[in-house]
Amino acid sequence: MDIQPITAQPPSRHDQLLSKAEELEATFLSEMLAHSGLGEMQGSFGGGEGETQFASFLREEQARLIVQHGGLGLAELIFNSMVKAEDNAA
């Protein structure tokens, strides 16, 4: 049996730009979720500083999932702007 190594293709420039645009939208959403108070416990059931630290991980993951499922459309706008800027620079 002859085993051939799997060679992964490097991501195209299009894929790289889209990935960064989605990352920016997720970061924006995470900040907006934080400012909305998502995940904050009220009253005596709060988890203190530990909860505060780990709540950010939850918000980041929720924001990433929102973007994966369509998001707000910011990633598309950011991506189109980056492509246009790159085309103008060339």
C-alpha atoms as one frame of an Amber mdcrd trajectory, in Angstrom:
protein
   0.000   0.000   0.000   1.457   3.310  -1.118   0.584   6.220   1.193   0.742
   9.640  -0.373   1.178  12.719   1.844  -1.718  15.107   1.909  -0.609  18.516
   0.769  -2.905  21.316   1.777  -3.300  24.186  -0.614  -2.517  27.544   0.939
  -5.629  29.678   1.272  -6.255  32.019  -1.623  -6.070  35.777  -1.131  -9.874
  35.863  -1.424 -10.186  33.341   1.435  -7.683  35.248   3.551  -9.552  38.536
   3.127 -12.908  36.904   3.842 -11.515  35.262   6.982 -10.192  38.592   8.270
 -13.479  40.345   7.475 -15.395  37.695   9.428 -12.920  38.010  12.297 -13.498
  41.775  12.413 -17.277  41.321  12.446 -16.994  38.747  15.244 -14.832  41.122
  17.288 -17.361  43.920  16.780 -20.252  41.647  17.793 -18.372  40.421  20.861
 -17.881  44.005  22.029 -21.528  44.847  21.405 -22.637  41.756  23.331 -20.364
  42.783  26.212 -21.846  46.278  26.318 -25.372  44.854  26.231 -24.656  42.984
  29.461 -25.024  39.514  27.952 -24.019  36.848  30.450 -23.796  39.090  33.497
 -25.283  37.546  36.606 -27.434  39.754  38.762 -27.662  39.647  42.529 -25.844
  37.307  44.865 -25.393  34.545  42.283 -22.591  36.276  40.414 -19.302  34.442
  40.000 -16.996  37.347  40.736 -13.805  37.984  38.797 -13.595  34.413  37.484
 -16.998  34.731  35.870 -16.023  38.056  34.351 -12.934  36.544  32.738 -14.653
  33.462  31.352 -17.739  35.364  30.187 -15.567  37.004  27.526 -14.741  33.579
  26.055 -18.448  32.767  25.867 -19.248  36.089  24.177 -16.440  35.620  21.656
 -17.716  32.163  20.735 -21.304  33.397  20.490 -20.177  36.245  18.231 -18.206
  33.823  16.042 -21.272  31.588  15.689 -23.472  34.569  14.825 -21.051  35.463
  12.015 -20.983  31.839  10.778 -24.771  31.911  10.519 -25.016  35.115   8.519
 -24.103  37.791  11.028 -25.064  41.388  10.469 -23.600  41.662   6.995 -20.569
  43.618   8.179 -18.126  40.947   7.024 -19.402  41.255   3.463 -19.057  45.047
   3.513 -15.585  44.857   5.030 -14.534  42.170   2.537 -15.790  44.181  -0.444
 -13.942  47.266   0.832 -10.703  45.320   1.244 -10.979  43.816  -2.248 -11.683
  47.251  -3.742  -8.741  48.812  -1.867  -6.449  46.012  -3.008  -7.601  46.375
  -6.632  -7.031  50.138  -6.510  -3.537  49.642  -5.093  -2.564  47.269  -7.901
